[in-house]
Amino acid sequence: MKLVSFIYKGESRIGVIDSESRIVDLALALPLEEKLRCGMIDFIKLEEEGPALAAEALAVAGSSKIVPEEKITWLPPVPKPGKICGVALNNSASNSRKISAPDHPAFFLKPASCLVGSGQPLVMRSYYGSMHPEPELAVIIGNIARDVDAVDAHNYIYGYSIFNDITGNEMRAADLFHYQALYASEQDPDKLERREQHLSYAGRYKGTDNFGVLGPWLVTRDEVANPDNLSVSCRVAGDSVAEDNTCYYNYKVAELVSFISQFQTLSPGDVISCGTAFKPSKERKSIHQANFLLTGGPVEICIEKLGTQQNPVTIEKRNIGTWRLS
C-alpha cells in the first residue's frame, strides 16, 4: 500500500494510491471516519486499523474521490517527523577511504524543517557552496521502539520511502574544528588531559532548508519483503551518478533500528535514512561530482519497489545576510 501526504485546495490531506496510480483522498472517500482527518503520524498510530480503512477507501472510491495530481502539492509522506536519523558512511564502497572508524553505526540528526516533498523545487542559495544529492533508503517507524533486539526490529517498522540526504561539502569543511579536547585522565581522574581531535558538526551541512527530500510516498512494510536487497539509482540533470543496491550497506535495516533504539527512543513517524547508495554509474560518474551549483537539476532517485522521486533545482544567487552585530 502506498500512502501519501499532500496539499489540495489549501488543506493538508492524506491519501492512498490506487491500482491506476491515482490519489484517493481518504477523508473524501470515507467522510464519516473522523479519525481520517489527521496527519500521517496519527494515521500510523492507528496501527492495523489505518491500512484497513485505506483498503476500504480504495474499494468505495469513485471518480469524485480521486484528487487530480496536477492540482496538488506533494508533501513528504511524513511531513513533520519527530526526528530524522541519518546513518553516516554506511556504504561498503566507502570502507577503503576510512582512516579510522567505529565498529558500529554512526548517526546524526536532521531537522524536519529541512524536508520538502517529491516534485517540489530544491531552492539552494549560492552561498551554501558545493552540495550534492545522496540517494538513501528511508525507514518509517510504526511503534515506539526502545532497546529493541535486532531480531524483532522489523516489527517496529511501518514502511519505507526514498530519502535524498543532500549534503553541503563546503559547509562541512568550513565547520571543521581541529582542536584539543579535554578528558579526565584514566590514571588520575582529578587531572585533565588533552586529546587531539577533528570534528565537523552537521547542523548546517546536513540540516539546511531543502537539504532533505522524502517521498513521493510511504510504502507499507508488507510490500517490501527484503529491504536489504533493493536496487538504487540516481540521476542529476540527466546524467546517471549512482547505480547501487542496499545489499552493500555495512549494517542491515534491522541492525540500524536496534542500535539507534539503544540510545534514542524511536516514535511513530520517525525516519531512519540508512546511508548513501553511491557506487558510481556505469559511466563512472559519481554523486560527488554532481554539484548542484554547476549541474542544476532535476535530481531523480529510483529505489526498487518504492518508485521514483524527482525534484527540480533552483539556485538563488545571493550573499549571506548581515548576521554579525558589528
N, C-alpha and C positions, 0 to 999 in steps of 0.2 A: 504494500500500500504506500502511495506517495502522498504526503501531506504538505500543504503549502500555507504560507502567510503572505498576505498581500493587502494593498490599499485599493478600495473600489468605492467610488462616489464619496471620497473623503473619509471613509471609515476603514479601520484596520479589521481584517477578517481572516478566517482560516478556512481551508478547503481541502478537497481530495481530488486527485487526478483520476479521470475515468479511463476506460479502455480505449477511447479515441483521443487520449491526451488532452482532454478538455478539463477546465477547472469547475468543479461543483462546489458552490458556496454552501457550507454545512448549515449555517443558520437559515438560509433561504430554503434549503431542501427539507429541513426539519424545524419549522418555525415554532413549534410548541416546546422544543427542548431548550429551555433557558440556559442550561449548562453549556450549550454550544456557542453562546455569545461570550466567548472568552478568548484569551490568547493561547498560544501554543503550550506554554508551560502548564497552565491549568488543564488543558486538554490532555497532556501527558500524564498529569496526576490522576486522571480518570482511570488509568491503567487499562484493563481489558475492555472496559465499557466504551472507551474512546473509539478504538477501531471498529467495535461492533456498531456504534452509531454511524461511523463513517461508511461502513458497508450498507447500512440501512439507507443512508442518504444517496448512495450510488444506485440502489435498487429503485428508489422512487423519483430520482431526478429526471425532470423533463427539461425541455429547452429553456424554460423560464428560470431554471435554477443554475444554468450554465453562465459563467461570467466570461465575457469576451476578453481574451488575453491582451488584445491591443488597447483595452481600456483600463488595465490595472497597472499598478506599480508593484513589482516584486519586492518583497521584504525577505530578509534572512528567515528561514523557516522557524527558527527560534530567535525573534528579534532582539530580545534583551536577556541573554543567559546570565545566570549569576556569576559565572566565570568561564573563561576560555583558557584551557591549559594547553600550551604549545610544547610539544616534545622536541628537544634540541638534538641535532646531529644523530638522528635515529636510522639513517640510511647506511647500509653497509658500504655503499660506494664512497662514503666519507672516511671510512676507518683508516685508510692508508695515509690520510693527511693529519691524523690526530697525533700530536706530540705526547700528550698525556690525556687521559680521560677516565671518568669514573666507571665502575663496573655495575652500573645501574642506570635507569633512565634519568635524564636531567630535564627539567621542565621550567617554563616561565609562564607568566600570566599576561593575557591581552585583555584590555577593557572592552566591554560591549559597545562602547561608543565608537570603536574602530570599524564596526560592521556596516556593510552595505549588502544588498541583495543582488542576485544574478540579474544581468541586464541593465543595471544602473551604472552610470559613469563613475569611473575612479578618478576623482579630482585630485591631482597631485601638484603641489607647489614646487616651483623650480628650486627654491632654497633648501628643499629636503635633500638635494643631491642625488647621487646614484641610488636606484631602487629597482628591485626585480621581483617577479612572482615566485611563489613556492607552492606547487600543487600538492595537496595533502588529503588523506582520508580523515574525515571527521566522525567522531563517535558522539552520539547524543545520549546522555544518561537518562534513565527512566525511573529509578528509585534511589532513595537516599543510600549512599554507599560509604561505609566507614570500616576500615580494617577488613576488606573483602579478600578472601583467598582467590588466587588466580583460577582455580577450577570452577569457581562459582561466579566469576566476574561477568560472563555473558548474560546472566540473569538480571544484571543491573543496567543493561544496555537497552535503550528504547529503539534506536535505529542509527542510521548513518547518513552522512551528507558529504558534499565536497567543500573543502576549505582552501582558500588562497591566502597563505600566510605571507603577505607582502613584507619585504624586508628592505630597510634603508641602510645600505652599506656605508655610506659616508657618515651618517649619524652614528652608526655603531663605532666607527673609528674615532669620531670626534668625542665620543663619550667614554673613551678608554682611559682608565686610571692605571698607572704603573706606580705602585707605592709600597710602603712597608706597613703591613697590618700588624696590630698588636694582639698578642695571645698571652695567656697565663703560662708561665714556664712549667713544663711537665716535671722538671726536677724540683722546682720551688714555686708552688702556686702563688706565693706572695710577691713574686717578681714577674715583670713583663718582659717578653722577648719580641723582636721584630722579625717578620717573615715577608720576603719579597713576593708580591702578587701582581697579576694583571687582571683587571676587572672591567667589563663593559656592561652597563645596565640597560635593560631592554625597553624602558619606558617610551623612548622616542622611536628607536629604530624598528620596534615591533608594534607599538601601540598607538601610533599616529592615526588620525582620522583617515578613513578609507583604506587602512592597511589590513583589512580582513574582509573577505567575501565568503559568505556561507550560502549554499543553495545549489541549484534552484529549489530543491525540495528536500524533505526528510523521508528517507526510505525505511520503513519499519524493519526490524531485525529479522522477521520471518522470511524476507525476500533475499537476504544475503546469507547464504549457508556458510561461507568461509571468507570473512573479511581479510584474512591473512594471505589471500591469493587473488588480488584484483588488479587488472591492468590499469595503468595511469598514463595519461599523455597531456602535454601542454603545448599550445601554440601561441606565439606572440607576433602580431602584425603579419600573420600568415605563415610564419616560419615555425617549424617544429623544433622545440628546445628541450623536450624531455619525453622519453618513452621508457616506462619503468613498470614496476609491479610491487604491490605491498608485501610480497613474499621476501623482499630484500630488506625489510625493516629489521633492525637488530633485536627489537623486542616486539612480541606479538601483542595484539589488541588486548587480550585478557590480562597480560602481564602489566600493561600500562595502566589499565583501570585499577588493578590490585595495588600496584606500587603507589600511585598517586593517592589512593584512598587511605594509605597508612599515614599520610601527613595532612591531607585536606579532605574534609567531608565533601563528597560529591552529591549534588542535589538534582532533582528532575530538571531537565533542560540544560544542564551544564554541558560544555563542549570540550572534548579532548581532540586536538589536532595532532595526528600521530607521527608526523615527521615528513620531511620533504622527499618527494619522488624526483630525483634529479639526474638519473642516468641520462647522458646526452642522447639526442636523437640520432638516427642513422646518418643524418647529415653532419654529425659531430658538433652541432651547436648546443650550447648549454644555457640553462636559465640564468647563469651568472653573466652571460653576455647580453641578456635581454633587459638592458637599462631603459626603463620607460621614458626617460628624458630624451633618449636617442631614437628608440623604436616606435614610441607611441603605442597604439593598440590596434585592434582589440586583443584581449588576452582570453584564451579559451582553454578550459580544463575539462577533460573527459575521464571519468572513472567507471570501469565496468560495473554494470547493474545500477549505477547511481545517476547516469545521464551526463549532461553537458552544461557547464557553467560558462557564460560568456559576458564580458564587460568591455565597453569602450573605455579609452583612457583620455582624459583631458588634462593638459599641462597648463597651469596658471603661472605665467612668468611674473614673479613678484619677489620682493625682498622681505625678509622677516621684519615684523613690526618693531617699534621702539619699546623694548621691554625693560631697559635699564632706567632707573630714576634720573640718572645724570650721566 
